[in-house]
Amino acid sequence: MKLLEGKTALITGAARGIGKALALKFASEGANIAFTDLVIDEIG
């Protein structure tokens, strides 16, 4: 079982920098991710 399995995280500023790193790490640990950013073109 992964560390964050069954948990949900809301991450703001997820298109770049710390927000992006957190989103990727949380997802790799099994979390469901809801994210947003003002710069929509960078969200991939």
CNS distance restraints for C-alpha pairs under 8 A (distance, minus, plus):
assign (resid   1 and name CA) (resid   5 and name CA) 6.83 0.50 0.50
assign (resid   2 and name CA) (resid  29 and name CA) 5.33 0.50 0.50
assign (resid   2 and name CA) (resid  30 and name CA) 5.71 0.50 0.50
assign (resid   3 and name CA) (resid  29 and name CA) 5.59 0.50 0.50
assign (resid   3 and name CA) (resid  30 and name CA) 6.95 0.50 0.50
assign (resid   4 and name CA) (resid  26 and name CA) 7.01 0.50 0.50
assign (resid   4 and name CA) (resid  29 and name CA) 5.36 0.50 0.50
assign (resid   4 and name CA) (resid  30 and name CA) 5.19 0.50 0.50
assign (resid   4 and name CA) (resid  31 and name CA) 4.98 0.50 0.50
assign (resid   5 and name CA) (resid  29 and name CA) 6.70 0.50 0.50
assign (resid   5 and name CA) (resid  30 and name CA) 4.34 0.50 0.50
assign (resid   5 and name CA) (resid  31 and name CA) 5.23 0.50 0.50
assign (resid   5 and name CA) (resid  32 and name CA) 7.89 0.50 0.50
assign (resid   6 and name CA) (resid  30 and name CA) 7.14 0.50 0.50
assign (resid   6 and name CA) (resid  31 and name CA) 6.22 0.50 0.50
assign (resid   6 and name CA) (resid  32 and name CA) 7.22 0.50 0.50
assign (resid   7 and name CA) (resid  30 and name CA) 7.73 0.50 0.50
assign (resid   7 and name CA) (resid  31 and name CA) 5.11 0.50 0.50
assign (resid   7 and name CA) (resid  32 and name CA) 6.20 0.50 0.50
assign (resid   8 and name CA) (resid  31 and name CA) 5.49 0.50 0.50
assign (resid   8 and name CA) (resid  32 and name CA) 4.57 0.50 0.50
assign (resid   8 and name CA) (resid  33 and name CA) 5.86 0.50 0.50
assign (resid   8 and name CA) (resid  34 and name CA) 7.46 0.50 0.50
assign (resid   9 and name CA) (resid  26 and name CA) 7.70 0.50 0.50
assign (resid   9 and name CA) (resid  31 and name CA) 6.70 0.50 0.50
assign (resid   9 and name CA) (resid  32 and name CA) 6.25 0.50 0.50
assign (resid   9 and name CA) (resid  33 and name CA) 5.10 0.50 0.50
assign (resid   9 and name CA) (resid  34 and name CA) 6.14 0.50 0.50
assign (resid  10 and name CA) (resid  33 and name CA) 6.14 0.50 0.50
assign (resid  10 and name CA) (resid  34 and name CA) 4.75 0.50 0.50
assign (resid  10 and name CA) (resid  35 and name CA) 5.59 0.50 0.50
assign (resid  11 and name CA) (resid  19 and name CA) 6.49 0.50 0.50
assign (resid  11 and name CA) (resid  22 and name CA) 7.76 0.50 0.50
assign (resid  11 and name CA) (resid  23 and name CA) 6.75 0.50 0.50
assign (resid  11 and name CA) (resid  33 and name CA) 7.34 0.50 0.50
assign (resid  11 and name CA) (resid  34 and name CA) 6.31 0.50 0.50
assign (resid  11 and name CA) (resid  35 and name CA) 4.70 0.50 0.50
assign (resid  11 and name CA) (resid  36 and name CA) 6.58 0.50 0.50
assign (resid  12 and name CA) (resid  19 and name CA) 6.50 0.50 0.50
assign (resid  12 and name CA) (resid  35 and name CA) 5.67 0.50 0.50
assign (resid  12 and name CA) (resid  36 and name CA) 4.99 0.50 0.50
assign (resid  12 and name CA) (resid  37 and name CA) 5.85 0.50 0.50
assign (resid  13 and name CA) (resid  18 and name CA) 8.00 0.50 0.50
assign (resid  13 and name CA) (resid  19 and name CA) 5.12 0.50 0.50
assign (resid  13 and name CA) (resid  20 and name CA) 7.24 0.50 0.50
assign (resid  13 and name CA) (resid  35 and name CA) 7.55 0.50 0.50
assign (resid  13 and name CA) (resid  36 and name CA) 6.00 0.50 0.50
assign (resid  13 and name CA) (resid  37 and name CA) 4.48 0.50 0.50
assign (resid  13 and name CA) (resid  38 and name CA) 7.19 0.50 0.50
assign (resid  14 and name CA) (resid  18 and name CA) 7.59 0.50 0.50
assign (resid  14 and name CA) (resid  19 and name CA) 4.16 0.50 0.50
assign (resid  14 and name CA) (resid  20 and name CA) 4.33 0.50 0.50
assign (resid  14 and name CA) (resid  21 and name CA) 7.83 0.50 0.50
assign (resid  14 and name CA) (resid  22 and name CA) 7.79 0.50 0.50
assign (resid  14 and name CA) (resid  23 and name CA) 6.49 0.50 0.50
assign (resid  14 and name CA) (resid  35 and name CA) 6.01 0.50 0.50
assign (resid  14 and name CA) (resid  36 and name CA) 5.99 0.50 0.50
assign (resid  14 and name CA) (resid  37 and name CA) 5.75 0.50 0.50
assign (resid  14 and name CA) (resid  43 and name CA) 7.21 0.50 0.50
assign (resid  15 and name CA) (resid  19 and name CA) 6.79 0.50 0.50
assign (resid  15 and name CA) (resid  20 and name CA) 5.43 0.50 0.50
assign (resid  15 and name CA) (resid  36 and name CA) 7.67 0.50 0.50
assign (resid  15 and name CA) (resid  37 and name CA) 5.97 0.50 0.50
assign (resid  15 and name CA) (resid  39 and name CA) 6.77 0.50 0.50
assign (resid  15 and name CA) (resid  40 and name CA) 7.13 0.50 0.50
assign (resid  15 and name CA) (resid  42 and name CA) 5.27 0.50 0.50
assign (resid  15 and name CA) (resid  43 and name CA) 4.58 0.50 0.50
assign (resid  15 and name CA) (resid  44 and name CA) 7.51 0.50 0.50
assign (resid  16 and name CA) (resid  20 and name CA) 4.77 0.50 0.50
assign (resid  16 and name CA) (resid  21 and name CA) 7.53 0.50 0.50
assign (resid  16 and name CA) (resid  42 and name CA) 7.15 0.50 0.50
assign (resid  16 and name CA) (resid  43 and name CA) 7.73 0.50 0.50
assign (resid  17 and name CA) (resid  21 and name CA) 6.35 0.50 0.50
assign (resid  18 and name CA) (resid  22 and name CA) 6.06 0.50 0.50
assign (resid  19 and name CA) (resid  23 and name CA) 6.17 0.50 0.50
assign (resid  20 and name CA) (resid  24 and name CA) 6.22 0.50 0.50
assign (resid  21 and name CA) (resid  25 and name CA) 6.11 0.50 0.50
assign (resid  22 and name CA) (resid  26 and name CA) 5.87 0.50 0.50
assign (resid  23 and name CA) (resid  27 and name CA) 6.05 0.50 0.50
assign (resid  23 and name CA) (resid  33 and name CA) 6.82 0.50 0.50
assign (resid  23 and name CA) (resid  35 and name CA) 7.77 0.50 0.50
assign (resid  24 and name CA) (resid  28 and name CA) 6.17 0.50 0.50
assign (resid  25 and name CA) (resid  29 and name CA) 6.31 0.50 0.50
assign (resid  26 and name CA) (resid  30 and name CA) 6.54 0.50 0.50
assign (resid  26 and name CA) (resid  31 and name CA) 5.44 0.50 0.50
assign (resid  26 and name CA) (resid  32 and name CA) 7.92 0.50 0.50
assign (resid  26 and name CA) (resid  33 and name CA) 7.54 0.50 0.50
assign (resid  27 and name CA) (resid  31 and name CA) 4.98 0.50 0.50
assign (resid  27 and name CA) (resid  32 and name CA) 6.51 0.50 0.50
assign (resid  27 and name CA) (resid  33 and name CA) 6.62 0.50 0.50
assign (resid  37 and name CA) (resid  43 and name CA) 7.88 0.50 0.50
assign (resid  39 and name CA) (resid  43 and name CA) 7.49 0.50 0.50
